């Protein structure tokens, strides 16, 4: 009889313990869901407001671009919004166009990453005040169409081959047409990309002084300085290299406002 009473008393206790545990788990899941939703709402708020600030900055520099795509990194977002400090903000700008001496230079896509961004909730809410990033890094590509338009050499084609910028264009020598091919060295000087073609050759070209002079003139014609339009956030050009899509550039800035 004693053993039977022990079993009857412990079963209800175990069932009650399981119910309490299940209830706690459900409550934790609900609370976690509420926190996640609140976190996402806070992130959406910050992303929307920062996108508005970025659009104002682009307009202030007389540049054109599609509406920026902004995403706030780091977790949780809510504490970042309340603290007014963001670990990383990624900004994607598409179809960026700027005017350089009457010519339009386009970047199909400009990726910007801002680190250690200070933006108080009052600044985001009112649109007044500064949104300041400790560092800003940007990567973009200048289309080959933009570069060839600046060079204005009929039939010129630019491309990347084995990590080098190469060019080809038709020339006429002594009534015959040949295709000249050459490769270039790229460098940065201030706000300019320097394109310097060091060598060029054309298969079948006659070994006469006139032919060599035509090739030499071709090299001079396509060796130019490309003025890059003012980049957002006061970014300064650092590197350039050719890609299949165009000239890829990297730029950076320190302690700079990302709002106008």
C-alpha positions as CSV (number, residue, x, y, z in Angstrom):
1,X,0.0,0.0,0.0
2,X,2.8,2.4,0.8
3,X,4.5,2.0,-2.6
4,X,1.2,2.5,-4.4
5,X,0.6,5.9,-2.6
6,X,4.2,7.1,-3.5
7,X,3.6,6.5,-7.2
8,X,0.2,8.2,-7.2
9,X,1.6,11.3,-5.5
10,X,4.7,11.7,-7.8
11,X,2.9,11.4,-11.1
12,X,0.8,14.6,-10.7
13,X,3.9,16.5,-9.5
14,X,5.8,15.5,-12.6
15,X,2.9,16.5,-14.8
16,X,2.7,19.9,-13.1
17,X,6.5,20.4,-13.5
18,X,6.2,19.7,-17.2
19,X,3.3,22.2,-17.6
20,X,5.3,24.9,-15.8
21,X,8.4,24.2,-18.0
22,X,6.3,24.3,-21.2
23,X,4.6,27.6,-20.1
24,X,8.0,29.1,-19.4
25,X,9.3,28.1,-22.8
26,X,6.3,29.5,-24.5
27,X,6.7,32.8,-22.6
28,X,10.4,33.0,-23.6
29,X,9.5,32.4,-27.2
30,X,6.9,35.1,-27.1
31,X,9.3,37.6,-25.4
32,X,12.0,36.7,-27.9
33,X,9.6,37.3,-30.8
34,X,8.6,40.7,-29.4
35,X,12.2,41.7,-29.0
36,X,13.0,40.6,-32.6
37,X,10.1,42.6,-34.0
38,X,11.0,45.6,-31.9
39,X,14.6,45.3,-33.1
40,X,13.6,45.1,-36.7
41,X,11.3,48.2,-36.3
42,X,14.2,50.1,-34.8
43,X,16.5,49.1,-37.7
44,X,13.9,50.1,-40.3
45,X,13.5,53.5,-38.6
46,X,17.3,54.1,-38.6
47,X,17.8,52.8,-42.2
48,X,15.0,55.0,-43.5
49,X,16.2,58.2,-41.8
50,X,19.9,57.6,-42.7
51,X,18.8,57.0,-46.4
52,X,17.1,60.4,-46.3
53,X,20.3,62.0,-45.0
54,X,22.4,60.3,-47.7
55,X,20.1,61.5,-50.4
56,X,20.5,65.1,-49.2
57,X,24.3,64.7,-49.2
58,X,24.3,63.5,-52.8
59,X,22.0,66.3,-53.9
60,X,24.2,68.9,-52.2
61,X,27.2,67.7,-54.3
62,X,25.2,68.1,-57.6
63,X,25.4,64.4,-58.3
64,X,22.7,62.1,-59.4
65,X,21.9,58.6,-58.1
66,X,19.0,56.2,-57.5
67,X,17.6,56.3,-54.0
68,X,20.3,54.8,-51.7
69,X,19.8,51.3,-50.1
70,X,20.8,51.4,-46.5
71,X,21.3,48.6,-44.1
72,X,22.4,48.8,-40.4
73,X,24.8,46.1,-39.2
74,X,25.4,44.8,-35.8
75,X,23.0,43.3,-33.3
76,X,20.9,44.2,-31.4
77,X,19.7,47.2,-33.5
78,X,17.5,48.6,-30.8
79,X,20.3,49.3,-28.4
80,X,22.3,50.9,-31.2
81,X,19.3,53.2,-32.0
82,X,18.9,54.2,-28.4
83,X,22.6,54.7,-27.9
84,X,22.9,56.7,-31.1
85,X,25.9,54.6,-32.2
86,X,26.1,52.1,-35.0
87,X,28.8,49.6,-35.6
88,X,28.5,49.5,-39.4
89,X,26.2,51.0,-41.9
90,X,26.2,49.8,-45.5
91,X,25.1,52.2,-48.2
92,X,24.5,51.1,-51.8
93,X,24.1,53.8,-54.5
94,X,23.3,52.9,-58.0
95,X,23.6,54.8,-61.3
96,X,25.8,57.5,-59.7
97,X,26.5,60.3,-62.2
98,X,28.6,63.4,-61.9
99,X,29.6,66.1,-64.3
100,X,33.3,66.7,-65.0
101,X,34.1,69.6,-67.3
102,X,30.9,69.1,-69.2
103,X,31.3,65.4,-69.5
104,X,29.3,62.9,-67.5
105,X,31.2,60.2,-65.6
106,X,29.0,57.3,-64.3
107,X,29.5,54.6,-61.7
108,X,26.8,51.9,-62.2
109,X,27.2,51.0,-58.5
110,X,29.0,52.6,-55.5
111,X,29.2,50.5,-52.3
112,X,29.9,52.5,-49.2
113,X,30.6,51.1,-45.7
114,X,30.5,53.6,-42.8
115,X,32.1,52.4,-39.5
116,X,31.5,53.7,-36.0
117,X,28.6,56.0,-36.9
118,X,27.3,58.5,-34.4
119,X,23.7,59.5,-35.0
120,X,21.5,60.4,-32.1
121,X,17.8,59.4,-32.2
122,X,16.9,63.1,-32.1
123,X,19.0,63.8,-35.2
124,X,17.4,60.9,-37.1
125,X,13.9,62.0,-36.0
126,X,14.2,65.7,-36.8
127,X,16.7,65.6,-39.6
128,X,18.7,68.3,-37.9
129,X,22.3,67.7,-36.7
130,X,25.2,65.6,-37.9
131,X,25.5,61.9,-38.6
132,X,29.3,61.3,-38.3
133,X,31.2,58.2,-39.3
134,X,34.7,57.4,-37.9
135,X,35.7,55.9,-41.2
136,X,34.0,55.5,-44.6
137,X,35.2,53.1,-47.3
138,X,33.8,53.1,-50.8
139,X,34.2,50.9,-53.8
140,X,32.8,51.6,-57.3
141,X,33.4,51.0,-60.9
142,X,33.7,53.6,-63.7
143,X,32.2,52.1,-66.8
144,X,34.4,51.7,-69.9
145,X,31.8,53.6,-71.9
146,X,32.4,56.7,-69.7
147,X,36.2,56.4,-70.2
148,X,36.0,55.9,-74.0
149,X,33.7,58.8,-74.3
150,X,36.3,61.0,-72.7
151,X,39.1,59.7,-74.9
152,X,37.0,60.2,-78.1
153,X,39.0,57.8,-80.3
154,X,36.8,56.2,-83.0
155,X,36.3,52.5,-82.6
156,X,38.3,52.4,-79.3
157,X,37.5,49.4,-77.0
158,X,38.8,49.0,-73.5
159,X,38.8,45.8,-71.5
160,X,40.6,43.9,-68.8
161,X,43.0,41.0,-69.6
162,X,45.2,39.2,-67.1
163,X,44.8,42.1,-64.6
164,X,45.8,44.8,-67.2
165,X,43.9,47.5,-68.9
166,X,44.1,46.8,-72.6
167,X,42.9,48.8,-75.6
168,X,42.2,48.2,-79.2
169,X,41.2,50.5,-82.1
170,X,41.4,50.6,-85.8
171,X,43.9,52.9,-87.5
172,X,44.7,53.7,-91.1
173,X,48.2,53.7,-92.5
174,X,49.0,54.2,-96.2
175,X,45.4,53.5,-97.2
176,X,45.3,50.3,-95.2
177,X,43.4,49.6,-92.0
178,X,45.1,47.9,-89.0
179,X,44.0,47.1,-85.5
180,X,46.3,48.5,-82.8
181,X,46.5,46.8,-79.4
182,X,48.1,48.1,-76.3
183,X,48.2,47.9,-72.5
184,X,48.3,50.6,-69.9
185,X,49.5,51.4,-66.4
186,X,46.9,52.9,-64.0
187,X,47.6,55.3,-61.1
188,X,45.9,57.8,-58.8
189,X,46.9,61.5,-58.6
190,X,44.6,63.6,-56.5
191,X,41.1,63.4,-58.0
192,X,42.3,61.9,-61.3
193,X,42.9,58.4,-62.6
194,X,46.0,58.4,-64.8
195,X,45.9,56.1,-67.8
196,X,49.3,55.7,-69.5
197,X,49.7,53.3,-72.4
198,X,53.4,52.3,-72.6
199,X,53.3,50.1,-75.6
200,X,51.2,49.3,-78.6
201,X,51.5,47.2,-81.7
202,X,49.5,46.2,-84.8
203,X,49.9,42.9,-86.6
204,X,51.1,43.4,-90.2
205,X,51.9,47.0,-89.7
206,X,54.6,48.2,-92.2
207,X,58.0,48.9,-90.6
208,X,58.2,52.5,-91.9
209,X,58.5,55.8,-89.9
210,X,55.0,56.9,-90.9
211,X,53.5,53.8,-89.5
212,X,55.4,54.2,-86.2
213,X,54.3,57.8,-86.0
214,X,50.7,56.8,-86.4
215,X,51.0,54.3,-83.6
216,X,52.8,56.8,-81.4
217,X,50.0,59.3,-81.9
218,X,47.5,56.6,-81.0
219,X,49.3,56.0,-77.7
220,X,49.3,59.7,-76.9
221,X,45.6,60.0,-77.8
222,X,44.4,57.3,-75.5
223,X,46.8,58.1,-72.6
224,X,44.7,60.5,-70.5
225,X,43.8,61.7,-67.1
226,X,40.2,60.8,-66.0
227,X,38.7,63.4,-63.6
228,X,36.6,61.5,-61.1
229,X,33.5,63.5,-60.0
230,X,33.3,64.5,-56.3
231,X,32.6,61.4,-54.3
232,X,30.0,61.5,-51.5
233,X,31.2,61.9,-47.9
234,X,34.5,63.6,-48.9
235,X,36.0,60.3,-49.9
236,X,39.5,60.4,-51.4
237,X,40.7,58.1,-54.2
238,X,43.2,55.4,-53.1
239,X,43.4,52.6,-55.7
240,X,42.3,51.7,-59.2
241,X,42.4,48.5,-61.1
242,X,40.7,47.2,-64.3
243,X,37.9,44.6,-64.1
244,X,35.7,43.1,-66.8
245,X,33.0,45.8,-66.0
246,X,35.2,48.8,-65.9
247,X,37.8,50.6,-63.8
248,X,37.3,49.7,-60.1
249,X,38.2,52.4,-57.7
250,X,38.5,52.4,-53.9
251,X,38.2,55.5,-51.8
252,X,38.2,56.4,-48.1
253,X,37.6,59.2,-45.6
254,X,37.9,59.6,-41.8
255,X,35.8,61.5,-39.3
256,X,33.3,62.7,-41.9
257,X,29.6,63.6,-41.7
258,X,27.4,61.5,-43.9
259,X,24.7,64.0,-43.8
260,X,24.6,67.4,-45.6
